Amino acid sequence: MVARLLVVLSLLIVAAVVVWVVRVVTASDTDARSPAAGVEPAAVEPDSAAPIEAVDTGPGAVAPERSAGVETLRAWANKLTGPTGVPARALMAYGNAELVVRTAMPRCGLSWATLAGIGRVESDHGRYGGAVLGADGRPSIPIIGVPLDGSPGVRAIADTDRGELDGDAAADRAVGPMQFIPSTWRKWGADGNGDGVADPQQIDDAALAAGRYLCAQGRDLTSAKGWWGAVFSYNNSVEYGQKVFGLADEYARRAAARG
């Protein structure tokens, strides 16, 4: 009887996952269901400005050292989740990435607000497709993008991971809250939560990897040219950059107003 129940439960779980995958992978960047669809581009031209500095509103303002601890980071995130509308668990990941990257690459000037802007556009902070971001930093349902198979409006990127990360052995798909392509994750993947595993679906790992990627090639994200170059390296689209700019700028302003 127990064995029969286990079989039934297994079939139900598989069915649920299949239904979810079909729903998620049919959405593209231009689809009304895309997390970016409801974000208005900022009226700003590339290389003309960078979002306002968010360093005074980041976790470093209250916890300059990474060793300050999870509880300090959590208190910071809980303080800003209301004014910014960003889930506290996602804010913890963005704030942690800022602290780590600013320690390792201080000249980059990475801001939690820029990471939050990207996270909002890419996956609504790990909540795309009905997912819920858990306390462990993982979405309740893995976030997997459309197949990059050269369809209209979609780049063609042949499979690079044999489906290990994205479940697709024919074409690559972007994965996780920060939407990394498997080949990019292989180079930039990071362990942001210290569990010994670099997992693109885990938001601490994904945010830290995104921060390292944005700061590559000695970029200075406090300058207009450096910020736009970093965001264009993530997605070479003016509209994408304008959306991330508007979000990052607004997040930083709301955090500053909160004090």
Secondary structure, 3 states (H helix, E strand, C coil): CHHHHHHHHHHHHHHHHHHHHHHHHCCCCCCCCCCCCCCCCCCCCCCCCCCCCCHHHCHHHCCCCHHHCHHHHHHHHHHHHHHHCCCHHHHHHHHHHHHHHHHHCCCCCCCHHHHHHHHHHHHCCCCHHHCCECCCCCECCCCECCCCECCCCCCECECCCCCCCCCCCCECCCECCCCECHHHHHHHCCCCCCCCCCCCCCHHHHHHHHHHHHCHHHCCCCCHHHHHHHHHHHCCCHHHHHHHHHHHHHHHHHHHHHC
